[in-house]
Amino acid sequence: MDFSDDYEYPVDYNYTESDYNDSSYIPHEAPVFHHKSSCLKEVLCVSLLVVTVVICVLGFCGNALVIWISGFKMKKSVNTTWYLSLAISDFVFCAFLPFSITNMVMEEWIFGRFMCKFASSVMFLNMFSSIFLLVVISIDRCVSVMFPVWAQNHRTVKKASVVVVISWLLAIGLSVPSVIFREVGSHLGRTICYNNYTISQHSHKIIAVSRFLAGFTAPFIIIIICYSIIVLKLRTSRMTKNSKPFKIMSALVAAFFICWLPYHVFVLLELHHQNYDHSILMAGLKVGTSMAAANSFLNPVLYVFMGNDFKQKFKSSVLSKMENAMAEEGRTTSRYLSRSSSMDGRASTHI
């Protein structure tokens, strides 16, 4: 197998297999010639660089604001526990994006072997913890609508904190391979941070498939089921005439699907990269991972800022409106439950 140029993607994801018997690859040896970056001369690379910088800035600021409000300005509740944990996950991910941005511009890894392993594992940790927290939020919303009495008696901050810890532990499990397989070496005059999957014959396939199943397929199915149940419950109970909740839920599902599907598709295609055009595959992986990264700055927008009318946020205090947005779900659920109980009471009287 010929050596494939291992591009360092915007979110530190790459799955390129390498033939280490190839004489062009010399780990940790001085390069024969000096590598010159050509990223700023390529339209795709410049476009992805701009997109990644925007994601980094907006995601960092947006999630920092959510952390400040939910962590220091609001009374601790189950909802604020979800939002705070999700914001921390996305915030840390965005904080590590400058490593990838620097690598994109220079087309070379300059931060050493430890940061090669650490930065990649931390970014995987936070991306997958973010995914699992989105699933937790979906399940919590579904349970609150379907079993309001049970939820009111059993939804506690302590239990929510335990669920958050479990989500992070699962994410840690998916990030461990980065610590094991990431290595630094020299190729064609440049230092690269790459995945050395030659340690185990089937490790590449096992990791890619397991991340697809645990990081996309299962979460997406759960999110779809939860929001479908919520929509059906709200419609059959006639508890709302406003279409905004349905639009927000549709946006949440669509954002998750659009952001993550391209990345996983190209990662799976890369398992058999010899069957596909190299340039198309590399371009697809770059675009796919940039779209996956975009989910980290979309989360605070979709889960927090869309909670209230966006225009009204600028007519009064930003802090109070953010608090209202984050607390709105609890108030809305209570209002729905109150109406539902009233309707059930009237119905039982007539019967």
BAKERO-842062 format. One line per field, with one value per residue (C-alpha): x, y, z; residue in one letter. Coordinates in steps of 0.05 Angstrom, whole numbers. Layout:
% BAKERO-842062
x <- c(X:...)
y <- c(Y:...)
z <- c(Z:...)
type <- c(a:...)
***
This chain:
% BAKERO-842062
x <- c(0:27:34:-24:-10:-39:-75:-87:-161:-192:-216:-155:-190:-152:-155:-104:-69:4:54:112:157:151:218:184:164:221:195:232:288:309:273:312:282:244:168:132:59:11:-53:-62:-57:-114:-186:-213:-159:-170:-246:-241:-191:-239:-297:-255:-234:-307:-328:-272:-289:-365:-363:-314:-353:-422:-406:-368:-430:-473:-423:-423:-499:-516:-458:-456:-520:-575:-602:-576:-628:-632:-637:-578:-537:-549:-534:-473:-443:-457:-428:-364:-356:-363:-322:-262:-267:-267:-208:-166:-184:-124:-78:-113:-117:-42:-30:-76:-37:32:13:59:54:99:72:108:88:53:7:-5:-36:-66:-98:-129:-156:-184:-220:-249:-269:-307:-339:-368:-387:-425:-462:-480:-505:-550:-579:-589:-625:-671:-688:-700:-748:-785:-791:-816:-871:-892:-885:-894:-912:-853:-806:-828:-814:-749:-714:-659:-594:-556:-583:-571:-498:-490:-517:-468:-410:-431:-435:-364:-338:-367:-334:-268:-274:-281:-222:-172:-153:-124:-75:-55:-50:-30:44:91:137:168:142:164:201:148:129:60:14:-18:-55:-8:-57:-4:-1:-62:-87:-161:-155:-171:-236:-257:-247:-281:-342:-349:-347:-399:-446:-435:-423:-476:-523:-547:-550:-587:-639:-650:-657:-706:-749:-750:-771:-821:-854:-855:-886:-939:-955:-962:-1006:-1052:-1060:-1075:-1031:-1001:-1023:-954:-912:-847:-831:-838:-793:-740:-742:-736:-676:-642:-650:-629:-568:-543:-555:-525:-464:-445:-467:-415:-357:-376:-392:-323:-288:-321:-304:-232:-228:-225:-190:-157:-226:-238:-205:-154:-167:-243:-235:-188:-233:-293:-257:-236:-305:-339:-296:-307:-382:-376:-338:-394:-441:-402:-422:-492:-509:-514:-554:-604:-610:-607:-615:-674:-712:-743:-758:-689:-709:-736:-668:-641:-698:-679:-622:-583:-573:-647:-667:-616:-641:-712:-690:-656:-713:-768:-768:-786:-840:-868:-871:-905:-955:-970:-978:-1025:-1069:-1068:-1088:-1144:-1169:-1166:-1204:-1260:-1263:-1269:-1326:-1366:-1356)
y <- c(0:68:121:169:241:247:313:342:359:419:378:333:275:233:160:151:85:85:33:44:2:57:92:160:155:164:172:223:234:301:319:315:381:438:436:499:508:516:522:597:585:534:555:496:502:577:568:514:557:616:570:539:607:630:566:576:649:642:576:601:665:634:576:621:664:603:578:646:651:579:569:635:675:622:578:507:461:400:443:487:425:399:466:480:411:418:488:465:409:454:509:464:437:507:526:471:490:540:479:453:522:531:462:478:541:511:442:416:395:438:422:357:285:298:352:308:255:302:353:299:259:321:343:273:273:338:324:258:283:338:286:244:306:323:253:263:329:295:238:286:327:265:237:305:306:233:222:291:268:220:272:324:277:245:297:323:360:303:251:297:305:230:224:278:240:176:213:239:170:142:198:183:112:136:183:132:107:176:168:99:109:182:191:243:231:263:255:292:345:360:337:306:282:219:155:95:38:-13:-33:-77:-105:-88:-29:23:-11:-27:45:77:31:35:111:112:67:99:170:178:120:106:179:200:144:162:236:222:176:226:286:246:224:296:323:269:281:356:349:295:332:397:432:481:520:551:517:545:485:438:482:484:408:399:446:407:340:370:404:340:300:351:365:294:250:274:263:192:174:195:162:96:106:119:48:27:88:49:43:118:179:205:279:271:230:279:338:302:287:359:387:333:347:422:410:366:421:470:432:460:532:513:479:543:576:520:498:566:627:599:589:658:707:729:800:811:793:859:900:883:854:800:764:762:740:684:662:662:623:569:565:569:494:480:534:510:438:458:500:443:394:442:449:374:359:410:378:308:333:361:298:253:297:291:216)
z <- c(0:-18:34:35:54:124:128:197:196:229:288:294:259:209:193:137:138:121:96:142:98:47:43:38:111:162:233:276:225:197:132:68:44:75:68:46:63:4:44:33:-42:-44:-45:-5:49:56:59:113:151:152:173:229:255:256:292:342:358:359:396:447:462:458:504:552:558:572:625:659:661:678:726:764:751:756:810:800:769:724:662:681:696:625:593:636:620:546:544:581:531:470:503:514:444:414:460:428:356:351:350:289:257:265:236:177:160:169:144:197:270:314:383:398:412:478:450:388:433:485:439:396:455:489:426:417:490:485:418:441:510:473:431:492:529:470:477:552:541:490:537:595:554:531:602:628:576:579:655:686:756:759:731:781:839:813:771:818:808:841:793:734:757:759:688:665:697:661:595:605:623:558:520:553:529:457:464:491:420:405:463:439:364:353:337:309:250:188:118:55:94:146:216:220:276:249:269:270:260:243:316:306:240:249:297:245:224:296:319:258:262:338:335:280:319:388:364:310:296:367:389:325:333:406:390:333:377:436:395:355:420:445:381:380:453:444:383:410:476:439:490:442:381:372:318:345:391:331:289:343:351:276:276:331:295:228:257:289:225:177:221:235:177:125:173:191:118:94:154:135:61:82:108:35:8:-48:-81:-84:-115:-64:-75:-68:-6:26:8:37:102:110:96:139:200:193:193:254:289:272:318:378:364:340:406:448:393:386:458:492:449:410:475:471:416:391:376:446:476:453:482:553:594:559:624:643:574:574:642:614:554:595:645:592:580:653:653:587:610:675:636:589:647:683:622:611:683:677:613:644:704:662:620:681:708:644:641)
type <- c(m:d:f:s:d:d:y:e:y:p:v:d:y:n:y:t:e:s:d:y:n:d:s:s:y:i:p:h:e:a:p:v:f:h:h:k:s:s:c:l:k:e:v:l:c:v:s:l:l:v:v:t:v:v:i:c:v:l:g:f:c:g:n:a:l:v:i:w:i:s:g:f:k:m:k:k:s:v:n:t:t:w:y:l:s:l:a:i:s:d:f:v:f:c:a:f:l:p:f:s:i:t:n:m:v:m:e:e:w:i:f:g:r:f:m:c:k:f:a:s:s:v:m:f:l:n:m:f:s:s:i:f:l:l:v:v:i:s:i:d:r:c:v:s:v:m:f:p:v:w:a:q:n:h:r:t:v:k:k:a:s:v:v:v:v:i:s:w:l:l:a:i:g:l:s:v:p:s:v:i:f:r:e:v:g:s:h:l:g:r:t:i:c:y:n:n:y:t:i:s:q:h:s:h:k:i:i:a:v:s:r:f:l:a:g:f:t:a:p:f:i:i:i:i:i:c:y:s:i:i:v:l:k:l:r:t:s:r:m:t:k:n:s:k:p:f:k:i:m:s:a:l:v:a:a:f:f:i:c:w:l:p:y:h:v:f:v:l:l:e:l:h:h:q:n:y:d:h:s:i:l:m:a:g:l:k:v:g:t:s:m:a:a:a:n:s:f:l:n:p:v:l:y:v:f:m:g:n:d:f:k:q:k:f:k:s:s:v:l:s:k:m:e:n:a:m:a:e:e:g:r:t:t:s:r:y:l:s:r:s:s:s:m:d:g:r:a:s:t:h:i)
***
